[in-house]
Amino acid sequence: MKQALFGLVVSAPSACSGPFEKTYTGDELMADEPLLVRIMGECRNNPGTLRDKPNSQNPAAADRKVRRERIGKSLGG
């Protein structure tokens, strides 16, 4: 009985965490610039909650990579 109660207590918070959110890779975000812009905006508007989430870290890395590529192209590289 104690094990069943423990299982219920442990699984309850995960049931309330909301719908599953897809985690995007940096390559996916680089290929879909509107999605990258949308997610970056969400992360900038709520940095305290979203800062450590993969869907805020991956877009930041993808954004840096896109910017470096643009700079390289503008400099003739």
N, C-alpha and C positions, 0 to 999 in steps of 0.2 A: 504494500500500500504506500509506503514511504517513497519507493522508487517511482511509482506512478505519479504521485504528487510532485516530486522533484522534476519529473519530465514535463509536467504541465506548467510548472513555474518557469522552467528554463525556456520552453517553447513559446510562451505567451508574448514576450517582447518582440520576438521575430514575426509573430502574426500581426502585430500592430505597426510594423515598420513601413507599410505601404506597398504599392506595386513594385515589381521588379524593374529596375532601371538598367537599360543596356549600357555597358561600358564600351566606349568607343576607343579605338586605337588611334595613335597619332597619324598613321597613314590614311585611315578612313576620314579623319577630320581634315587632313590636307586636301583630300580629293573632293570634299564637300564644304566649300567655303561658307555658305550660308549657315550650315549647321555649326561650324567652328565659331562664327561670329555670335550666334545665338547662345551657345554654351558659355563662351567667354563672358558675355554680358551677364548671364545668370551668376556665374562665379564671382564676378566683380561686384555684383549687387549684394551678395551674401557671403563674403569671404570667411567669416567666423565659422559658419556651419559647413561650407563646402570646400574649404581650403585643403583638407586632407583626403578628399574623395578622389578616386581615380579619374572621374569625369571632370575634375577641375585641373588635375595635374597633367593629363594627356593633352588637353587643348592648349595649355600654356606652352608645353614643349613643341607642339605642332605649330603654334603661332610664331615662336622663335625661329623655327626651321623655315617657315614660309617667308618670314622677314629677311633671313639671311640669304635665301635664294633670290629674292627680289633685289636685294642690294648687289649681289653678285652679278645679276643680269644687267642692272643699271650701270655697273662699272665696266661692262663689256666682257664679263666672264661667263 
